[in-house]
């Protein structure tokens, strides 16, 4: 089975129980009704990214659904948490791309999202033989990849949250949900 479409989604949940906060994060992301199976980070060749609403219409409750899932949770008061999925799409539609999952503490949504994009694009660049210095900043790498003409697009979906003063479990999720 090779997925032909996928959608990106994210969510946050807060509850006194860790498991329930995870369930609430999945609900917020709109994917709680599926049996999620985590897979690694390959974006199939020609796989089209569609909206969450369109993707949800193609799936049924209880269906086994493959996804790349990032999650993070904490009950430490005032702790900033983030979960992110990065996407790197090659120009050649016959070539596979990459999805990356990143979860962190202390990173804003923007920082975590850029990091996840960088991870996905770096994996794709190394597969495509694009040379770059790993120690340069993401913006410089992005320019190298753009000039190579081999990576057409990067993007991310990220959710961050700050654990409340009450110390209830807070969970964030980000997912790339695959549709056959």
C-alpha positions as CSV (number, residue, x, y, z in Angstrom):
1,X,0.0,0.0,0.0
2,X,1.4,3.4,-1.0
3,X,-0.5,6.4,0.2
4,X,-1.5,8.8,-2.6
5,X,-2.7,11.6,-0.2
6,X,-2.0,12.9,3.2
7,X,-3.2,15.7,5.5
8,X,-1.4,17.6,8.2
9,X,-3.0,18.3,11.6
10,X,-2.2,19.3,15.1
11,X,-3.8,19.6,18.5
12,X,-3.5,20.2,22.2
13,X,-5.2,18.6,25.2
14,X,-5.1,19.4,28.9
15,X,-6.3,17.0,31.7
16,X,-5.3,15.8,35.2
17,X,-4.5,12.4,33.6
18,X,-1.7,12.1,31.0
19,X,-3.6,9.6,28.9
20,X,-6.7,11.7,28.8
21,X,-4.7,14.8,27.8
22,X,-3.3,12.7,24.9
23,X,-6.8,11.7,23.9
24,X,-7.9,15.4,24.0
25,X,-5.0,16.4,21.9
26,X,-6.0,13.8,19.3
27,X,-9.6,15.1,19.4
28,X,-8.4,18.6,18.9
29,X,-6.4,17.4,15.9
30,X,-9.5,15.5,14.6
31,X,-7.8,12.1,14.5
32,X,-9.0,10.4,17.8
33,X,-11.5,8.1,15.9
34,X,-8.8,6.2,14.0
35,X,-6.4,3.5,15.0
36,X,-3.2,5.2,14.4
37,X,-0.1,3.3,13.4
38,X,3.2,5.2,13.4
39,X,5.4,4.9,10.4
40,X,8.8,6.4,9.6
41,X,9.5,9.5,7.5
42,X,9.1,8.8,3.8
43,X,6.7,11.0,1.8
44,X,5.7,8.7,-1.1
45,X,6.4,9.9,-4.6
46,X,3.5,12.0,-6.0
47,X,1.7,12.0,-2.7
48,X,-0.6,15.0,-2.6
49,X,-1.1,17.0,0.5
50,X,-4.8,17.8,1.0
51,X,-6.8,19.6,3.7
52,X,-7.7,18.0,7.0
53,X,-11.4,18.3,6.1
54,X,-11.0,16.6,2.8
55,X,-8.8,13.9,4.3
56,X,-11.2,13.1,7.1
57,X,-14.0,12.5,4.7
58,X,-12.0,9.7,3.1
59,X,-11.5,7.8,6.4
60,X,-13.9,5.9,8.6
61,X,-14.0,5.6,12.4
62,X,-12.0,2.6,13.7
63,X,-10.0,2.5,10.5
64,X,-6.3,1.6,10.8
65,X,-4.5,4.7,9.6
66,X,-0.8,5.2,9.1
67,X,0.8,8.4,10.2
68,X,4.0,10.2,11.1
69,X,3.2,11.4,14.6
70,X,5.0,13.8,16.9
71,X,3.9,14.2,20.5
72,X,5.1,15.9,23.7
73,X,3.6,16.1,27.1
74,X,4.4,17.6,30.5
75,X,2.8,18.5,33.8
76,X,5.6,20.9,34.9
77,X,4.1,24.3,35.6
78,X,4.9,27.0,33.0
79,X,6.8,24.5,30.8
80,X,6.7,25.3,27.0
81,X,6.3,22.2,24.9
82,X,6.0,21.7,21.1
83,X,5.4,18.9,18.6
84,X,6.1,19.4,14.9
85,X,6.0,17.6,11.5
86,X,8.3,19.0,8.8
87,X,7.7,18.2,5.1
88,X,10.3,18.4,2.2
89,X,8.9,17.8,-1.3
90,X,11.3,17.1,-4.2
91,X,10.8,18.8,-7.6
92,X,10.9,15.4,-9.3
93,X,7.4,14.0,-8.6
94,X,8.8,10.5,-9.2
95,X,11.2,11.0,-6.2
96,X,10.2,10.4,-2.6
97,X,10.3,13.2,-0.1
98,X,10.7,13.3,3.7
99,X,8.6,13.9,6.7
100,X,10.3,14.7,10.0
101,X,8.9,14.6,13.5
102,X,10.3,16.9,16.2
103,X,9.2,17.4,19.7
104,X,10.9,19.8,22.1
105,X,10.8,21.7,25.4
106,X,11.3,25.5,25.5
107,X,10.9,26.1,21.7
108,X,8.2,28.4,20.3
109,X,5.9,27.2,17.6
110,X,7.9,29.1,15.0
111,X,11.3,27.8,16.2
112,X,10.1,24.2,16.4
113,X,8.4,24.4,13.0
114,X,11.5,25.7,11.3
115,X,13.6,23.0,13.0
116,X,11.3,20.3,11.7
117,X,11.4,21.7,8.2
118,X,15.2,21.9,8.4
119,X,15.3,18.2,9.5
120,X,13.1,17.1,6.6
121,X,14.9,19.2,4.0
122,X,18.3,18.0,5.2
123,X,17.3,14.4,4.9
124,X,16.0,15.0,1.4
125,X,19.0,17.1,0.4
126,X,21.4,14.3,1.5
127,X,19.4,11.8,-0.5
128,X,19.5,14.0,-3.6
129,X,23.3,14.6,-3.3
130,X,23.0,18.3,-2.6
131,X,26.1,19.4,-0.7
132,X,25.8,21.9,2.1
133,X,27.4,22.7,5.4
134,X,25.3,21.4,8.3
135,X,26.5,24.1,10.6
136,X,25.1,27.0,8.6
137,X,21.8,28.5,9.5
138,X,18.5,27.2,8.1
139,X,17.9,30.3,5.9
140,X,21.3,29.8,4.2
141,X,20.6,26.1,3.7
142,X,17.1,26.9,2.3
143,X,18.8,29.2,-0.3
144,X,21.2,26.4,-1.3
145,X,18.4,24.0,-1.7
146,X,16.3,26.5,-3.7
147,X,19.3,27.2,-6.0
148,X,19.8,23.4,-6.5
149,X,16.4,23.3,-8.2
150,X,15.8,19.8,-6.6
151,X,13.7,20.7,-3.6
152,X,10.5,22.4,-4.5
153,X,8.8,23.1,-1.2
154,X,9.1,22.7,2.6
155,X,6.5,23.3,5.2
156,X,5.5,22.3,8.7
157,X,2.6,21.9,11.1
158,X,3.4,22.6,14.7
159,X,1.5,22.9,17.9
160,X,3.0,24.4,21.1
161,X,1.5,25.0,24.5
162,X,2.5,26.2,28.0
163,X,1.6,24.0,30.9
164,X,-0.8,25.9,33.2
165,X,-0.1,26.9,36.8
166,X,-2.4,24.1,38.0
167,X,0.1,21.5,36.7
168,X,-2.4,19.5,34.7
169,X,-1.0,17.3,32.0
170,X,-0.7,19.1,28.7
171,X,-0.1,17.2,25.5
172,X,0.6,18.5,22.0
173,X,0.5,16.5,18.8
174,X,1.3,17.1,15.2
175,X,0.7,14.5,12.5
176,X,0.9,13.7,8.8
177,X,-2.0,11.3,8.2
178,X,-1.7,9.0,5.2
179,X,-4.6,8.0,3.0
180,X,-4.3,5.0,0.6
